[in-house]
Structures are given as structure tokens and as C-alpha cells.
Amino acid sequence: MKKGEIMKIIIRAIGAAGLMSALLVAPGLGKSIAILQKMTGLKKKTLQDSFYYLNKKKYIVFRKENGVYKMVLSNSGLKLLNKHSFQKMELPIDKKWDGLWRVITFDIPESKAVARRSVSRKLKGLGCFSLQKSVFVYPYDCREQIDFIGNYFSAREHICIVEARHIDGEDRIKKYFELR
């Protein structure tokens, strides 16, 4: 496994809410490594080297408070986690469609033109149906992912999600999503 992939795994693991609480109470780095070994299947030496690298690059910070070591993501570590989460993001697909369309609209100002193009590109890349230039449709609940995308580009306040039972010309949208 490549160094970059190992780093991504560790950053995601540290960022996971369940692991963070386990790491916060683990007395010393040894227990933290053991927890990550079980989660990732990586060797102890590999994890130790990766922790050293992540600490050196200031992605993680080790703190000792009241005799307990804490391993937390730094601001740059959080940014890296968000970047990886953004790249791996997928929209949910439910077994059964609830009959509601999620209409995602945005009116991002010209001063944030890069964000506007990026939001549009990401929605297309995730498989949303492009109804108009800044109007996309998706058949399943995706509010959490849209919130993340909007926040990632600092444009969430310019994005609106509408749930609708009918859209003119929805036959072609149903065909696109292979819905009956």
C-alpha cells in the first residue's frame, strides 16, 4: 500500500467520531496504534511511521492532558480529511423511491464563480440530473451530502433544496434514474 493511501486511512480513522472518543481515553500512543491496527489491518511499524510523518507535517497533534494522551487533527488535518471525504463522496441510493424529487438549485454570485462551477461539476459527477444550468434533480434524500458540498465551497447559503412530487417532463428524469 502506498504512503499516501495509508495517510488517508489514518486521517479518516482519526476523524471518525467513534474512534476519536476511543483515542481520547487511550493512555498513550500504544493503545491508539492497537485500535488503528484492528480497524485498518496495517502493521504497527507502518502506523508508527505514518504517525511520525503526519505529526511532522502538522496534520495531527499529540497532547497530554491530565496524564492522558490525545491525538487530534490540526486545522490542516481537518482540511485534508474534508478533501478526502469530498473526493470519495457518493449520493445515497435507496431500495425504494419515496416519490419525492430533490431539486437542488443554486445562485452563487459571480464573486464566487469558481465555487459555482465546482458545485455544478460535483453534482453532475455524483449523477444528479441537470434540469437547467444551476438546477439539478436527485430522487433520494441527499441533504447531508449537499450541505457538505455547499460548506466545502463556502457557498451553502446560496444553495436551496426543494422536495417536489412532480416535475414537468419527469418521464425523462425517471428514465435517467431508471425509476418506474
Backbone as numpy.savetxt, mean C-alpha at the origin, in Angstrom:
# Nx Ny Nz CAx CAy CAz Cx Cy Cz
17.90 -15.00 -2.96 17.05 -13.82 -2.96 17.93 -12.58 -2.96
17.57 -11.58 -3.75 18.37 -10.36 -3.87 18.22 -9.47 -2.63
19.25 -8.67 -2.39 19.30 -7.78 -1.24 18.09 -6.84 -1.20
17.72 -6.29 -2.34 16.58 -5.37 -2.40 15.27 -6.03 -2.02
15.11 -7.29 -2.43 13.89 -8.03 -2.10 13.83 -8.31 -0.60
14.97 -8.67 -0.01 15.02 -8.92 1.43 14.68 -7.65 2.19
15.22 -6.52 1.74 14.94 -5.24 2.38 13.44 -4.93 2.33
12.81 -5.18 1.19 11.37 -4.93 1.07 10.58 -5.80 2.03
10.96 -7.06 2.14 10.27 -7.98 3.04 10.37 -7.49 4.48
11.57 -7.08 4.88 11.78 -6.64 6.26 11.02 -5.34 6.53
11.09 -4.41 5.62 10.37 -3.14 5.80 8.87 -3.39 5.93
8.34 -4.26 5.05 6.90 -4.57 5.13 6.57 -5.28 6.44
7.44 -6.17 6.87 7.19 -6.90 8.12 7.22 -5.96 9.32
8.19 -5.06 9.36 8.27 -4.11 10.46 7.07 -3.18 10.44
6.63 -2.82 9.25 5.48 -1.92 9.11 4.16 -2.57 9.44
4.11 -3.88 9.45 2.85 -4.57 9.75 2.47 -4.33 11.21
1.25 -3.94 11.44 0.80 -3.56 12.78 0.97 -4.69 13.79
0.67 -5.91 13.41 0.79 -7.03 14.33 2.22 -7.29 14.74
3.13 -7.19 13.80 4.54 -7.44 14.11 5.11 -6.32 14.97
4.69 -5.09 14.70 5.23 -3.97 15.46 5.00 -4.17 16.95
3.79 -4.59 17.34 3.53 -4.76 18.76 4.40 -5.89 19.32
4.63 -6.93 18.54 5.50 -8.02 18.99 6.93 -7.53 19.14
7.39 -6.72 18.21 8.77 -6.22 18.27 8.95 -5.24 19.41
7.91 -4.47 19.71 8.02 -3.47 20.76 8.19 -4.10 22.14
7.68 -5.31 22.33 7.81 -5.94 23.63 8.95 -6.95 23.67
9.53 -7.25 22.52 10.62 -8.23 22.49 11.86 -7.63 23.13
12.39 -8.27 24.19 13.58 -7.72 24.85 14.84 -8.02 24.05
15.28 -7.07 23.27 16.51 -7.24 22.50 16.24 -7.63 21.06
17.26 -7.44 20.26 17.16 -7.70 18.83 17.00 -9.18 18.51
17.54 -10.04 19.35 17.48 -11.48 19.10 16.06 -11.99 18.92
15.16 -11.56 19.77 13.75 -12.00 19.67 13.11 -11.43 18.41
13.46 -10.21 18.07 12.92 -9.59 16.86 13.33 -10.39 15.63
14.61 -10.79 15.61 15.12 -11.59 14.48 14.40 -12.93 14.43
14.19 -13.54 15.60 13.50 -14.84 15.65 12.08 -14.71 15.10
11.40 -13.64 15.46 10.04 -13.41 14.96 10.06 -13.26 13.45
10.99 -12.46 12.95 11.08 -12.25 11.50 11.51 -13.52 10.77
12.36 -14.34 11.41 12.76 -15.62 10.79 11.54 -16.49 10.56
10.67 -16.57 11.56 9.46 -17.38 11.43 8.55 -16.82 10.33
8.44 -15.50 10.27 7.55 -14.88 9.29 8.07 -15.01 7.87
9.37 -14.84 7.70 9.93 -14.73 6.35 10.66 -15.98 5.87
11.13 -16.81 6.80 11.91 -17.98 6.41 13.35 -17.64 6.06
13.77 -16.42 6.33 15.15 -16.00 6.04 16.10 -16.45 7.14
17.38 -16.59 6.79 18.40 -17.01 7.75 18.74 -15.86 8.70
19.18 -16.23 9.90 19.51 -15.26 10.94 20.57 -14.27 10.45
21.63 -14.78 9.83 22.73 -13.93 9.35 22.23 -12.94 8.30
21.36 -13.41 7.42 20.78 -12.54 6.39 20.00 -11.41 7.03
19.18 -11.74 8.04 18.39 -10.72 8.73 19.29 -9.74 9.48
20.32 -10.25 10.16 21.24 -9.37 10.89 21.91 -8.38 9.93
22.41 -8.90 8.81 23.05 -8.03 7.81 22.06 -7.00 7.27
20.82 -7.44 7.07 19.79 -6.54 6.53 19.44 -5.45 7.54
19.35 -5.83 8.82 19.08 -4.83 9.86 20.20 -3.80 9.91
21.43 -4.28 9.82 22.58 -3.38 9.83 22.48 -2.39 8.66
22.19 -2.92 7.48 22.07 -2.08 6.29 20.93 -1.07 6.43
19.75 -1.55 6.86 18.59 -0.67 7.00 18.84 0.42 8.04
19.54 0.06 9.11 19.88 1.03 10.15 20.89 2.04 9.62
21.89 1.55 8.89 22.92 2.42 8.30 22.30 3.42 7.33
21.32 2.96 6.54 20.64 3.83 5.57 19.54 4.68 6.21
19.36 4.49 7.54 18.38 5.24 8.32 16.92 4.96 7.93
16.65 3.73 7.51 15.27 3.31 7.25 14.61 2.80 8.52
15.41 2.25 9.42 14.90 1.81 10.72 15.74 2.44 11.82
15.14 2.52 12.99 15.81 3.10 14.14 15.60 2.15 15.30
16.67 1.87 16.05 16.58 1.07 17.26 16.60 2.02 18.45
15.66 1.83 19.36 15.62 2.65 20.57 15.49 1.74 21.77
16.12 2.14 22.86 15.96 1.39 24.11 15.23 2.30 25.08
14.05 1.85 25.47 13.25 2.62 26.43 12.85 1.70 27.57
13.21 2.09 28.78 12.90 1.29 29.98 13.38 -0.15 29.85
14.56 -0.34 29.29 15.14 -1.66 29.17 14.57 -2.51 28.05
13.71 -1.92 27.24 13.08 -2.65 26.13 13.51 -2.00 24.81
14.01 -2.84 23.90 14.40 -2.34 22.59 13.17 -2.17 21.70
13.17 -1.09 20.97 12.10 -0.85 20.01 12.73 -0.67 18.64
12.16 -1.32 17.67 12.61 -1.17 16.29 11.46 -0.51 15.55
11.69 0.68 15.02 10.63 1.41 14.33 11.14 1.91 12.99
10.22 2.14 12.10 10.58 2.73 10.81 10.79 4.23 10.99
11.83 4.74 10.40 12.06 6.18 10.39 11.12 6.80 9.35
11.16 8.11 9.20 10.34 8.76 8.17 10.70 8.24 6.78
11.99 8.07 6.52 12.38 7.55 5.21 11.98 6.08 5.07
11.97 5.34 6.17 11.50 3.96 6.15 10.01 3.88 5.85
9.25 4.81 6.44 7.80 4.86 6.16 7.54 5.21 4.70
8.34 6.12 4.16 8.20 6.46 2.74 8.48 5.25 1.85
9.52 4.51 2.22 9.87 3.31 1.46 8.76 2.27 1.56
8.19 2.10 2.75 7.07 1.17 2.93 5.88 1.58 2.06
5.56 2.86 2.06 4.45 3.36 1.23 4.72 3.12 -0.24
5.96 3.32 -0.66 6.32 3.10 -2.06 6.11 1.64 -2.45
6.57 0.72 -1.60 6.41 -0.71 -1.87 4.94 -1.10 -1.85
4.20 -0.57 -0.89 2.76 -0.87 -0.80 2.04 -0.36 -2.04
2.41 0.82 -2.50 1.81 1.41 -3.69 2.09 0.55 -4.92
3.32 0.09 -5.05 3.69 -0.72 -6.21 3.00 -2.07 -6.22
2.76 -2.66 -5.05 2.15 -3.99 -4.97 0.62 -3.95 -4.86
0.06 -2.75 -4.81 -1.38 -2.60 -4.59 -2.22 -3.30 -5.66
-3.29 -3.90 -5.21 -4.29 -4.49 -6.10 -5.66 -4.09 -5.57
-6.62 -3.97 -6.46 -7.98 -3.69 -6.02 -8.69 -5.00 -5.73
-9.59 -4.99 -4.74 -10.28 -6.23 -4.37 -11.25 -6.70 -5.45
-11.41 -8.02 -5.52 -12.40 -8.63 -6.41 -13.23 -9.56 -5.55
-14.49 -9.23 -5.38 -15.38 -10.06 -4.57 -15.95 -11.20 -5.40
-16.37 -12.26 -4.70 -16.96 -13.40 -5.40 -18.27 -13.02 -6.07
-19.03 -12.18 -5.38 -20.32 -11.77 -5.92 -20.40 -10.25 -5.93
-20.84 -9.70 -7.06 -20.97 -8.25 -7.19 -22.23 -7.80 -6.47
-22.13 -6.72 -5.72 -23.27 -6.21 -4.95 -24.19 -5.29 -5.75
-23.90 -5.10 -7.03 -24.74 -4.27 -7.89 -24.44 -2.78 -7.83
-23.44 -2.41 -7.06 -23.07 -0.99 -6.94 -21.80 -0.70 -7.73
-21.84 0.37 -8.46 -20.64 0.84 -9.15 -19.93 1.83 -8.25
-18.63 1.74 -8.19 -17.83 2.75 -7.49 -17.28 3.67 -8.57
-17.80 4.88 -8.57 -17.40 5.88 -9.56 -16.36 6.78 -8.89
-15.17 6.78 -9.42 -14.05 7.54 -8.86 -13.82 8.73 -9.76
-14.04 9.91 -9.21 -13.83 11.13 -9.99 -12.75 11.96 -9.32
-12.05 12.74 -10.11 -11.07 13.64 -9.52 -10.94 14.89 -10.35
-10.68 15.97 -9.66 -10.45 17.27 -10.29 -9.22 17.86 -9.60
-8.08 17.32 -9.97 -6.82 17.74 -9.36 -6.31 18.97 -10.11
-6.02 20.04 -9.38 -5.64 21.31 -10.04 -4.36 21.20 -10.87
-4.22 22.13 -11.77 -3.06 22.18 -12.67 -1.74 22.26 -11.89
-1.78 22.87 -10.72 -0.56 22.97 -9.91 -0.07 21.59 -9.45
-0.94 20.58 -9.54 -0.58 19.21 -9.19 -0.78 18.30 -10.40
-0.36 18.78 -11.56 -0.56 18.04 -12.81 0.10 16.66 -12.78
1.26 16.56 -12.16 1.95 15.26 -12.08 1.10 14.28 -11.27
0.53 14.75 -10.17 -0.34 13.89 -9.35 -1.57 13.48 -10.15
-2.15 14.40 -10.91 -3.35 14.10 -11.71 -3.05 12.99 -12.72
-1.95 13.12 -13.44 -1.59 12.09 -14.42 -1.26 10.76 -13.72
-0.61 10.84 -12.59 -0.22 9.63 -11.86 -1.44 8.90 -11.31
-2.41 9.63 -10.78 -3.64 9.00 -10.28 -4.36 8.31 -11.43
-4.47 8.99 -12.55 -5.13 8.42 -13.72 -4.41 7.15 -14.19
-3.10 7.21 -14.27 -2.29 6.06 -14.70 -2.45 4.89 -13.74
-2.46 5.18 -12.44 -2.57 4.11 -11.44 -3.95 3.45 -11.53
-5.01 4.24 -11.66 -6.35 3.66 -11.75 -6.49 2.79 -12.99
-5.94 3.23 -14.11 -5.95 2.40 -15.32 -5.16 1.12 -15.09
-3.99 1.26 -14.48 -3.13 0.11 -14.23 -3.75 -0.90 -13.27
-4.63 -0.44 -12.40 -5.30 -1.33 -11.46 -6.53 -2.00 -12.06
-6.86 -1.61 -13.29 -7.98 -2.25 -13.97 -9.29 -1.51 -13.90
-9.30 -0.28 -13.44 -10.54 0.49 -13.42 -10.95 0.82 -14.86
-12.24 0.96 -15.07 -12.78 1.30 -16.39 -12.76 2.82 -16.52
-12.15 3.32 -17.57 -12.07 4.76 -17.80 -13.33 5.22 -18.52
-14.21 5.88 -17.78 -15.46 6.38 -18.34 -15.23 7.71 -19.05
-14.43 8.55 -18.44 -14.00 9.82 -19.02 -12.57 10.05 -18.53
-12.00 11.18 -18.95 -10.59 11.45 -18.64 -10.29 11.38 -17.13
-11.18 11.89 -16.30 -10.94 11.88 -14.86 -12.10 11.22 -14.12
-12.74 10.26 -14.78 -13.83 9.50 -14.18 -13.59 8.01 -14.46
-13.46 7.24 -13.39 -13.21 5.80 -13.50 -14.29 5.04 -12.75
-14.50 3.79 -13.17 -15.53 2.96 -12.55 -14.91 1.64 -12.13
-15.35 1.17 -10.94 -14.93 -0.13 -10.45 -16.12 -0.79 -9.75
-16.33 -2.09 -9.91 -17.54 -2.71 -9.36 -17.48 -3.12 -7.89
-16.33 -3.09 -7.27 -16.22 -3.56 -5.89 -15.71 -2.45 -4.98
-15.95 -2.62 -3.69 -15.53 -1.61 -2.73 -14.01 -1.46 -2.75
-13.56 -0.27 -3.04 -12.11 -0.01 -3.15 -11.74 1.30 -2.46
-12.59 1.75 -1.55 -12.37 3.05 -0.88 -11.00 3.11 -0.20
-10.63 2.05 0.50 -9.36 2.04 1.22 -8.19 2.24 0.25
-8.20 1.57 -0.89 -7.13 1.68 -1.86 -7.12 3.06 -2.52
-8.31 3.61 -2.80 -8.39 4.95 -3.41 -7.89 5.99 -2.42
-8.25 5.83 -1.14 -7.72 6.74 -0.11 -6.20 6.70 -0.10
-5.64 5.49 -0.16 -4.18 5.34 -0.16 -3.56 6.03 -1.37
-4.13 5.81 -2.55 -3.61 6.44 -3.77 -3.67 7.96 -3.65
-4.81 8.47 -3.21 -4.96 9.92 -3.05 -3.96 10.50 -2.06
-3.79 9.82 -0.94 -2.82 10.28 0.07 -1.39 10.17 -0.44
-1.11 9.11 -1.18 0.24 8.90 -1.71 0.66 10.08 -2.59
-0.28 10.60 -3.36 0.03 11.73 -4.24 -0.37 13.08 -3.65
-0.69 13.10 -2.37 -1.12 14.34 -1.68 -2.25 15.03 -2.44
-3.22 14.23 -2.88 -4.33 14.78 -3.66 -5.68 14.20 -3.23
-5.75 13.58 -2.06 -6.99 12.90 -1.66 -8.18 13.84 -1.62
-7.95 15.09 -1.22 -9.06 16.06 -1.12 -9.67 16.40 -2.48
-9.02 16.00 -3.56 -9.51 16.28 -4.92 -10.17 15.06 -5.56
-10.30 13.98 -4.79 -10.87 12.73 -5.31 -12.21 12.47 -4.63
-13.19 12.07 -5.43 -14.52 11.77 -4.89 -14.92 10.36 -5.34
-15.48 9.60 -4.40 -15.96 8.25 -4.71 -17.48 8.25 -4.55
-18.17 7.85 -5.59 -19.64 7.80 -5.59 -20.05 6.35 -5.80
-21.04 5.91 -5.05 -21.61 4.58 -5.27 -22.92 4.77 -6.01
-23.06 4.06 -7.15 -24.24 4.22 -7.99 -24.81 2.86 -8.39
-26.12 2.81 -8.54 -26.77 1.57 -8.96 -26.84 1.45 -10.48
-26.79 2.57 -11.16 -26.90 2.54 -12.63 -25.98 3.60 -13.24
-25.40 3.23 -14.38 -24.61 4.17 -15.18 -25.07 4.00 -16.61
-25.33 5.10 -17.30 -25.70 5.01 -18.71 -24.63 4.24 -19.47
-25.07 3.32 -20.30 -24.13 2.52 -21.09 -23.37 1.50 -20.28
-23.97 1.04 -19.18 -23.23 0.14 -18.30 -23.02 -1.26 -18.87
-23.69 -1.57 -19.96 -23.47 -2.89 -20.58 -22.01 -3.08 -20.98
-21.40 -2.04 -21.52 -19.99 -2.15 -21.91 -19.07 -2.23 -20.69
-19.49 -1.61 -19.57 -18.70 -1.69 -18.34 -18.82 -3.09 -17.75
-20.03 -3.64 -17.76 -20.23 -5.02 -17.28 -19.40 -5.99 -18.11
-19.37 -5.76 -19.41 -18.59 -6.63 -20.30 -17.09 -6.52 -19.95
-16.63 -5.30 -19.71 -15.23 -5.06 -19.34 -14.84 -5.84 -18.09
-15.73 -5.86 -17.07 -15.45 -6.55 -15.82 -15.99 -7.99 -15.81
-16.53 -8.43 -16.93 -17.08 -9.78 -17.06 -18.14 -10.06 -16.00
-19.07 -9.10 -15.86 -20.19 -9.23 -14.93 -21.46 -9.53 -15.70
-22.40 -10.18 -15.04 -23.69 -10.48 -15.69 -24.69 -9.42 -15.36
